[in-house]
């Protein structure tokens, strides 16, 4: 099975390809065509955004496409930033600004009340119109300051429950992929396919 990667984020594309290589050895994941422009992620749910991206790339490439959308849900913030995680600090914000805004919003929240989860929805859209969705979730908490230099996005402040107080950014890529939301979603997708 050949799948075109919808993500233009090189960190995410590499992570997804690595997990899929292990979960679906028969799948060939090819990069997003360089000429494709951005697609508006204006869905109200992670599933909707994943489908928007996969449909766009499938239509442009003429072959099956895979996409994901991920949200960080912080309980003390009523589930925010959620579907807006990538643009939490504004439409042009970068990951550093997003993390800074998150930590500022949680500045007076005790560690015991900083529970959160990462949720990923992965979509595959086939050129015959079939669509497949899978979800992965990892529970954890938000650190009081960034730690580690691995990963991307909110990884320096997310402490998964299964990681002995390490943030995702303090873990090796393999260790993170074994327990991460994206890894779980991709393995669920592989089982379904």
Secondary structure as GFF3:
##gff-version 3
##sequence-region A 1 193
A	DSSP	beta_strand	2	5	.	.	.	ID=ss1
A	DSSP	alpha_helix	10	23	.	.	.	ID=ss2
A	DSSP	beta_strand	28	30	.	.	.	ID=ss3
A	DSSP	alpha_helix	46	61	.	.	.	ID=ss4
A	DSSP	beta_strand	65	74	.	.	.	ID=ss5
A	DSSP	three_ten_helix	75	77	.	.	.	ID=ss6
A	DSSP	beta_strand	81	82	.	.	.	ID=ss7
A	DSSP	three_ten_helix	85	87	.	.	.	ID=ss8
A	DSSP	alpha_helix	95	105	.	.	.	ID=ss9
A	DSSP	three_ten_helix	111	113	.	.	.	ID=ss10
A	DSSP	beta_strand	115	125	.	.	.	ID=ss11
A	DSSP	beta_strand	131	142	.	.	.	ID=ss12
A	DSSP	three_ten_helix	155	157	.	.	.	ID=ss13
A	DSSP	beta_strand	158	160	.	.	.	ID=ss14
A	DSSP	three_ten_helix	168	170	.	.	.	ID=ss15
A	DSSP	alpha_helix	173	179	.	.	.	ID=ss16
A	DSSP	alpha_helix	181	192	.	.	.	ID=ss17
###
